[in-house]
Amino acid sequence: MALQLRPNCEWCDRDLPPDSTIARICSYECTFCAECVDTELRNVCPNCGGGFAPRPIRPKTERRAGVSLGRQPASEKRVHLQYSQVDVRAFSALVRDISPEER
């Protein structure tokens, strides 16, 4: 199963196209831009509490049969946080000093 490649930052709603080098994801594919991860979230996913990694870029060119952005297109469904910014900041403050592998 391919990653969803969500089209936006869940915090600031910035567009994150499939080839974005600033998209960050957690292990549940929650998607944010690098700026929000660094400055607002402090590397704490507000949904699961995990850390973030750069989102992989899906190849545009089909170099192996059936494997490309054309065959598994990015999601067009925009996703937004279900928590308030105040709640997210409080949650981040609780766990940001714990390394992601220890959370």
DSSP file (Angstrom, degrees, kcal/mol; ACC not computed):
  #  RESIDUE AA STRUCTURE BP1 BP2  ACC     N-H-->O    O-->H-N    N-H-->O    O-->H-N    TCO  KAPPA ALPHA  PHI   PSI    X-CA   Y-CA   Z-CA
    1    1 A M              0   0    0      0, 0.0     2,-0.1     0, 0.0     3,-0.1   0.000 360.0 360.0 360.0 131.5    0.0    0.0    0.0
    2    2 A A        -     0   0    0      1,-0.1     0, 0.0     2,-0.1     0, 0.0  -0.469 360.0 -94.8 -83.4 153.5    1.4    3.4   -1.0
    3    3 A L        -     0   0    0     -2,-0.1    -1,-0.1     1,-0.1    26,-0.0  -0.300  31.3-124.1 -60.1 150.7    1.6    6.4    1.3
    4    4 A Q        -     0   0    0     70,-0.1    71,-2.3    -3,-0.1    -1,-0.1   0.817  25.5-149.6 -67.6 -31.2   -1.4    8.8    0.9
    5    5 A L        -     0   0    0     69,-0.2    70,-0.6     1,-0.1    11,-0.1   0.991  18.9-144.9  51.8  66.2    0.8   11.8    0.1
    6    6 A R        -     0   0    0     23,-0.3    72,-0.1    68,-0.1    70,-0.1  -0.268   4.9-131.3 -61.5 147.1   -1.6   14.3    1.7
    7    7 A P  S    S+     0   0    0      0, 0.0     9,-2.8     0, 0.0     2,-0.3   0.444  74.2  35.0 -86.3  -0.2   -1.8   17.7   -0.2
    8    8 A N  B    S-A   15   0A   0      7,-0.3     2,-0.4    69,-0.2     7,-0.2  -0.970  80.7 -96.9-151.6 161.6   -1.4   20.1    2.8
    9    9 A C     >  -     0   0    0      5,-2.0     4,-1.7    -2,-0.3    23,-0.3  -0.697  30.6-144.0 -77.1 129.0    0.1   20.9    6.1
   10   10 A E  T  4 S+     0   0    0     21,-2.5    71,-1.4    -2,-0.4    22,-0.1   0.665  95.9  44.4 -71.2 -15.5   -2.5   20.0    8.8
   11   11 A W  T  4 S+     0   0    0     20,-0.2    -1,-0.2    69,-0.1    21,-0.1   0.916 131.8  12.4 -91.5 -56.5   -1.4   23.0   10.9
   12   12 A C  T  4 S-     0   0    0      2,-0.1    -2,-0.2    68,-0.0    20,-0.1   0.474  92.3-124.8-105.5  -3.6   -1.1   26.0    8.5
   13   13 A D     <  +     0   0    0     -4,-1.7    -3,-0.1     1,-0.2     2,-0.1   0.653  49.6 164.2  67.2  19.3   -2.8   24.5    5.4
   14   14 A R        -     0   0    0      1,-0.1    -5,-2.0    -6,-0.1    -1,-0.2  -0.403  46.0-102.7 -63.2 140.2    0.2   25.2    3.2
   15   15 A D  B     -A    8   0A   0     -7,-0.2    -7,-0.3    -2,-0.1    -1,-0.1  -0.468  35.9-173.3 -66.0 133.9    0.2   23.3   -0.1
   16   16 A L        -     0   0    0     -9,-2.8    -1,-0.1    -2,-0.2    -8,-0.1  -0.759  10.9-161.4-129.5  84.2    2.5   20.3   -0.1
   17   17 A P    >   -     0   0    0      0, 0.0     3,-2.4     0, 0.0     6,-0.1  -0.122  37.8 -95.1 -62.9 165.2    2.6   18.8   -3.6
   18   18 A P  T 3  S+     0   0    0      0, 0.0    40,-0.5     0, 0.0   -12,-0.0   0.757 125.6  48.8 -55.6 -27.5    3.8   15.2   -4.1
   19   19 A D  T 3  S+     0   0    0     38,-0.1     2,-0.2     2,-0.0    38,-0.1   0.207  80.8 135.9 -98.6  16.8    7.4   16.4   -4.9
   20   20 A S    <   -     0   0    0     -3,-2.4     3,-0.3     1,-0.1    35,-0.1  -0.429  40.6-163.7 -67.5 132.8    7.6   18.8   -1.9
   21   21 A T  S    S+     0   0    0      1,-0.2    -1,-0.1    -2,-0.2    -5,-0.0   0.428  87.1  59.2 -93.3  -0.6   10.9   18.6   -0.1
   22   22 A I  S    S+     0   0    0     32,-0.1    12,-1.8     2,-0.0     2,-0.3   0.373  76.2 113.7-107.6   3.8    9.5   20.3    3.0
   23   23 A A  E     -B   33   0B   0     -3,-0.3    32,-2.6    10,-0.2     2,-0.4  -0.573  46.1-167.9 -76.3 136.9    6.7   17.8    3.7
   24   24 A R  E     -BC  32  54B   0      8,-3.1     8,-2.4    -2,-0.3     2,-0.3  -0.965   3.7-172.2-124.8 143.3    7.1   15.9    7.0
   25   25 A I  E     -BC  31  53B   0     28,-2.7    28,-2.1    -2,-0.4     6,-0.2  -0.945  15.2-141.9-132.7 155.0    5.2   12.8    8.1
   26   26 A C    >   -     0   0    0      4,-1.2     3,-1.8    -2,-0.3    26,-0.1  -0.422  49.7 -85.3 -97.8-176.2    4.8   10.7   11.3
   27   27 A S  T 3  S+     0   0    0     24,-0.3    25,-0.1     1,-0.3    -2,-0.0   0.648 131.6  53.3 -69.4 -12.5    4.4    7.0   11.2
   28   28 A Y  T 3  S-     0   0    0      2,-0.1    -1,-0.3     0, 0.0     3,-0.1   0.285 119.9-108.9-100.8   8.6    0.7    7.4   10.8
   29   29 A E    <   +     0   0    0     -3,-1.8   -23,-0.3     1,-0.3    -2,-0.1   0.578  59.4 162.0  74.0  13.0    1.2    9.7    7.7
   30   30 A C        -     0   0    0      1,-0.1    -4,-1.2   -21,-0.0     2,-0.5  -0.466  31.0-144.4 -58.6 137.2    0.1   12.8    9.6
   31   31 A T  E     +B   25   0B   0     -6,-0.2   -21,-2.5   -23,-0.1     2,-0.3  -0.929  31.0 154.3-124.4 129.8    1.5   15.6    7.3
   32   32 A F  E     -B   24   0B   0     -8,-2.4    -8,-3.1    -2,-0.5     2,-0.2  -0.943  42.3-102.3-142.5 160.9    2.9   18.9    8.2
   33   33 A C  E  >  -B   23   0B   0     -2,-0.3     4,-2.2   -10,-0.2   -10,-0.2  -0.522  35.9-112.7 -82.8 158.3    5.4   21.4    6.6
   34   34 A A  H  > S+     0   0    0    -12,-1.8     4,-2.4     1,-0.2     5,-0.2   0.862 115.2  56.9 -59.2 -38.3    9.0   21.5    8.0
   35   35 A E  H  > S+     0   0    0      1,-0.2     4,-2.9     2,-0.2     5,-0.5   0.933 109.6  43.6 -61.9 -46.2    8.4   25.0    9.3
   36   36 A C  H  >>S+     0   0    0      2,-0.2     5,-3.0     1,-0.2     4,-1.6   0.890 112.4  53.4 -66.9 -38.7    5.4   24.0   11.4
   37   37 A V  I  <>S+     0   0    0     -4,-2.2     6,-2.2     3,-0.2     5,-0.6   0.918 117.7  37.5 -60.3 -43.0    7.2   20.9   12.6
   38   38 A D  I  <5S+     0   0    0     -4,-2.4    -2,-0.2     4,-0.2    -1,-0.2   0.909 129.7  26.0 -77.3 -43.4   10.2   22.9   13.8
   39   39 A T  I  <5S+     0   0    0     -4,-2.9    -3,-0.2    -5,-0.2    -2,-0.2   0.826 133.0  22.7 -97.1 -33.6    8.5   26.1   15.1
   40   40 A E  I  <5S+     0   0    0     -4,-1.6    -3,-0.2    -5,-0.5    -4,-0.1   0.860 130.5  31.8-100.4 -46.2    5.0   25.1   16.2
   41   41 A L  I > <S-     0   0    0     -5,-3.0     3,-0.8    51,-0.0    -4,-0.2   0.689  83.9-144.1 -91.5 -19.9    5.0   21.4   16.9
   42   42 A R  T 3 <S-     0   0    0     -5,-0.6    -4,-0.2    -6,-0.5    -5,-0.1   0.881  72.0 -55.7  56.1  41.7    8.6   21.0   18.1
   43   43 A N  T 3  S+     0   0    0     -6,-2.2     2,-0.5     1,-0.2    -1,-0.2   0.784 110.6 123.6  62.4  30.9    8.8   17.5   16.4
   44   44 A V    <   -     0   0    0     -3,-0.8     7,-0.2    -7,-0.3    -1,-0.2  -0.973  61.5-134.3-121.2 116.2    5.8   16.2   18.3
   45   45 A C     >  -     0   0    0      5,-3.3     4,-2.1    -2,-0.5     5,-0.1  -0.550  11.3-147.7 -66.3 124.4    2.9   14.9   16.2
   46   46 A P  T  4 S+     0   0    0      0, 0.0    -1,-0.2     0, 0.0    45,-0.0   0.645  93.8  48.7 -70.8 -12.5   -0.2   16.4   17.7
   47   47 A N  T  4 S+     0   0    0      3,-0.1    -2,-0.0    36,-0.0    -3,-0.0   0.849 132.0   6.6 -93.2 -40.4   -2.2   13.3   16.8
   48   48 A C  T  4 S-     0   0    0      2,-0.1     3,-0.1     3,-0.0    -4,-0.0   0.583  89.8-119.7-121.8 -15.4    0.0   10.5   18.0
   49   49 A G  S  < S+     0   0    0     -4,-2.1    54,-0.1     1,-0.2     0, 0.0   0.423  70.6 125.9  88.7  -2.0    2.9   12.0   19.9
   50   50 A G        -     0   0    0      1,-0.1    -5,-3.3    -6,-0.1    -1,-0.2  -0.112  59.8-102.9 -79.2-178.1    5.5   10.6   17.6
   51   51 A G        -     0   0    0     -7,-0.2   -24,-0.3    49,-0.1     2,-0.3  -0.331  32.6-112.1 -97.1-176.3    8.3   12.4   15.8
   52   52 A F        -     0   0    0    -26,-0.1   -26,-0.2    -9,-0.1   -21,-0.1  -0.823  21.2-172.6-121.3 157.1    8.5   13.3   12.1
   53   53 A A  E     -C   25   0B   0    -28,-2.1   -28,-2.7    -2,-0.3     2,-0.0  -0.955  44.0 -82.4-138.5 156.6   10.7   12.4    9.1
   54   54 A P  E     -C   24   0B   0      0, 0.0   -30,-0.3     0, 0.0   -32,-0.1  -0.376  50.9-114.9 -58.5 136.5   10.9   13.9    5.6
   55   55 A R        -     0   0    0    -32,-2.6   -32,-0.2   -35,-0.1   -24,-0.0  -0.584  32.9-115.0 -73.6 131.9    8.1   12.5    3.4
   56   56 A P        -     0   0    0      0, 0.0     2,-0.6     0, 0.0   -36,-0.1  -0.287  24.3-122.5 -63.3 152.9    9.5   10.4    0.6
   57   57 A I        -     0   0    0    -38,-0.1   -38,-0.1   -36,-0.0     3,-0.0  -0.885  20.4-134.1-101.2 122.3    9.0   11.6   -2.9
   58   58 A R        -     0   0    0     -2,-0.6    11,-0.1   -40,-0.5    16,-0.1  -0.567  31.1-104.9 -74.8 132.7    7.1    9.3   -5.2
   59   59 A P        -     0   0    0      0, 0.0    10,-2.6     0, 0.0    11,-0.2  -0.303  20.2-155.4 -59.3 136.7    8.7    8.9   -8.7
   60   60 A K  S    S+     0   0    0      8,-0.2    10,-0.5     9,-0.2     2,-0.4   0.818  78.6  69.1 -77.6 -33.6    6.9   10.7  -11.5
   61   61 A T  S    S-     0   0    0      7,-0.1     2,-1.4     8,-0.1     3,-0.2  -0.731  85.4-128.3 -93.4 132.3    8.4    8.3  -14.1
   62   62 A E        +     0   0    0     -2,-0.4     6,-0.2     1,-0.2     3,-0.1  -0.644  42.1 157.9 -80.1  94.3    7.3    4.7  -14.2
   63   63 A R        +     0   0    0     -2,-1.4     2,-0.4     4,-0.6    -1,-0.2   0.649  69.7  40.9 -93.2 -18.9   10.6    2.9  -14.2
   64   64 A R  B >  S-D   67   0C   0      3,-0.6     3,-2.2    -3,-0.2    -1,-0.1  -0.976 110.3 -86.4-124.4 142.4    9.1   -0.3  -12.8
   65   65 A A  T 3  S-     0   0    0     -2,-0.4    -2,-0.1     1,-0.3     3,-0.1  -0.222 108.9  -1.0 -53.9 124.0    5.8   -1.5  -14.1
   66   66 A G  T 3  S+     0   0    0      1,-0.1     2,-0.6    -4,-0.1    -1,-0.3   0.481 103.2 112.3  79.8   4.2    2.9    0.0  -12.2
   67   67 A V  B <   +D   64   0C   0     -3,-2.2    -3,-0.6     4,-0.1    -4,-0.6  -0.879  44.9  85.4-119.1 102.3    5.0    2.1   -9.8
   68   68 A S  S  > S-     0   0    0     -2,-0.6     4,-2.7    -6,-0.2     3,-0.5  -0.961  85.8 -89.0-175.9 170.0    4.8    5.8  -10.2
   69   69 A L  T  4 S+     0   0    0    -10,-2.6    -9,-0.2    -2,-0.3     5,-0.1   0.844 125.0  57.4 -60.7 -34.2    2.9    8.9   -9.3
   70   70 A G  T  4 S+     0   0    0    -10,-0.5    -1,-0.2   -11,-0.2   -10,-0.1   0.834 112.3  39.6 -66.1 -31.9    0.7    8.3  -12.3
   71   71 A R  T  4 S+     0   0    0     -3,-0.5    -2,-0.2     1,-0.3    -1,-0.2   0.818 130.4  27.9 -87.3 -34.3   -0.2    4.8  -11.1
   72   72 A Q  S  < S-     0   0    0     -4,-2.7    -1,-0.3     0, 0.0    -2,-0.1  -0.736  89.5-162.5-125.1  81.1   -0.6    5.7   -7.4
   73   73 A P        -     0   0    0      0, 0.0    -3,-0.1     0, 0.0     3,-0.1  -0.171  24.2 -98.1 -66.0 156.9   -1.6    9.4   -7.4
   74   74 A A        -     0   0    0      1,-0.1   -69,-0.2    -5,-0.1   -68,-0.1  -0.315  46.8 -93.8 -67.4 155.6   -1.3   11.7   -4.4
   75   75 A S        -     0   0    0    -71,-2.3    -1,-0.1   -70,-0.6   -71,-0.0  -0.402  25.6-163.1 -67.8 147.3   -4.4   12.3   -2.3
   76   76 A E        +     0   0    0    -70,-0.1     2,-0.6    -2,-0.1    -1,-0.1   0.418  59.1 107.3-106.3  -4.4   -6.5   15.4   -3.1
   77   77 A K        -     0   0    0      1,-0.0     2,-0.2   -69,-0.0   -69,-0.2  -0.664  66.4-139.2 -82.4 116.3   -8.3   15.3    0.3
   78   78 A R        -     0   0    0     -2,-0.6     2,-0.4   -71,-0.1    -2,-0.1  -0.526  16.1-153.6 -75.1 140.1   -7.1   18.1    2.5
   79   79 A V        -     0   0    0     -2,-0.2     2,-0.3   -71,-0.1   -66,-0.1  -0.928  10.7-172.2-118.9 139.4   -6.7   17.1    6.2
   80   80 A H        -     0   0    0     -2,-0.4   -69,-0.1   -68,-0.0   -70,-0.1  -0.941  32.9 -91.8-130.8 152.4   -6.9   19.5    9.2
   81   81 A L        -     0   0    0    -71,-1.4     4,-0.1    -2,-0.3   -34,-0.0  -0.240  18.8-151.9 -60.0 146.2   -6.2   19.0   12.8
   82   82 A Q  S    S+     0   0    0      2,-0.1     2,-0.3     0, 0.0    -1,-0.1   0.444  77.0  74.1 -96.0  -2.0   -9.0   17.9   15.1
   83   83 A Y  S    S-     0   0    0      1,-0.1     2,-0.1     2,-0.0    -2,-0.1  -0.780  86.8-108.9-109.5 154.1   -7.4   19.7   18.1
   84   84 A S     >  -     0   0    0     -2,-0.3     4,-2.5     1,-0.1     5,-0.2  -0.381  29.0-114.9 -74.2 159.5   -7.1   23.4   18.8
   85   85 A Q  H  > S+     0   0    0      1,-0.2     4,-2.4     2,-0.2     5,-0.2   0.856 118.2  54.6 -63.6 -34.5   -3.8   25.1   18.6
   86   86 A V  H  > S+     0   0    0      2,-0.2     4,-2.0     1,-0.2    -1,-0.2   0.930 109.7  46.5 -63.5 -45.6   -3.9   25.8   22.3
   87   87 A D  H  > S+     0   0    0      1,-0.2     4,-2.5     2,-0.2    -2,-0.2   0.905 112.1  51.0 -63.4 -42.4   -4.4   22.0   23.0
   88   88 A V  H  X S+     0   0    0     -4,-2.5     4,-2.8     1,-0.2     5,-0.2   0.915 109.4  49.8 -63.3 -43.4   -1.6   21.1   20.5
   89   89 A R  H  X S+     0   0    0     -4,-2.4     4,-2.0     1,-0.2    -1,-0.2   0.894 111.9  48.2 -63.9 -39.1    0.9   23.5   22.1
   90   90 A A  H  X S+     0   0    0     -4,-2.0     4,-1.2     2,-0.2    -2,-0.2   0.913 112.8  48.3 -66.4 -42.3    0.1   22.1   25.6
   91   91 A F  H  X S+     0   0    0     -4,-2.5     4,-1.1     1,-0.2     3,-0.4   0.923 111.2  50.2 -62.9 -45.2    0.4   18.5   24.3
   92   92 A S  H >X S+     0   0    0     -4,-2.8     4,-2.6     1,-0.2     3,-0.5   0.899 105.9  56.4 -60.5 -41.7    3.7   19.3   22.6
   93   93 A A  H 3< S+     0   0    0     -4,-2.0     4,-0.3     1,-0.2    -1,-0.2   0.821 104.2  55.2 -61.5 -30.8    5.1   20.9   25.8
   94   94 A L  H 3< S+     0   0    0     -4,-1.2    -1,-0.2    -3,-0.4    -2,-0.2   0.835 124.7  17.9 -70.5 -33.1    4.4   17.6   27.7
   95   95 A V  H X< S+     0   0    0     -4,-1.1     3,-2.0    -3,-0.5    -2,-0.2   0.531  92.2  96.2-121.2  -6.9    6.4   15.4   25.5
   96   96 A R  T 3< S+     0   0    0     -4,-2.6    -3,-0.1     1,-0.3    -2,-0.1   0.743  84.4  56.6 -64.0 -23.2    8.8   17.4   23.3
   97   97 A D  T 3  S+     0   0    0     -4,-0.3     2,-0.5    -5,-0.2    -1,-0.3   0.485  91.8  83.6 -86.0  -1.7   11.8   16.9   25.7
   98   98 A I  S <  S-     0   0    0     -3,-2.0     5,-0.1     2,-0.0    -3,-0.0  -0.885  91.5-114.9 -97.9 127.7   11.4   13.1   25.4
   99   99 A S    >>  -     0   0    0     -2,-0.5     3,-2.3     1,-0.1     4,-0.8  -0.300  25.4-114.3 -62.3 146.8   13.2   11.8   22.3
  100  100 A P  G >4 S+     0   0    0      0, 0.0     3,-0.8     0, 0.0    -1,-0.1   0.841 116.1  56.6 -52.4 -37.1   10.8   10.3   19.7
  101  101 A E  G 34 S+     0   0    0      1,-0.2    -2,-0.1     2,-0.1   -51,-0.0   0.653 110.2  46.0 -72.0 -12.1   12.2    6.8   20.2
  102  102 A E  G <4        0   0    0     -3,-2.3    -1,-0.2     1,-0.1    -3,-0.1   0.482 360.0 360.0-103.9  -6.4   11.4    7.0   23.9
  103  103 A R    <<        0   0    0     -3,-0.8    -1,-0.1    -4,-0.8    -2,-0.1   0.506 360.0 360.0 -73.0 360.0    7.9    8.4   23.6
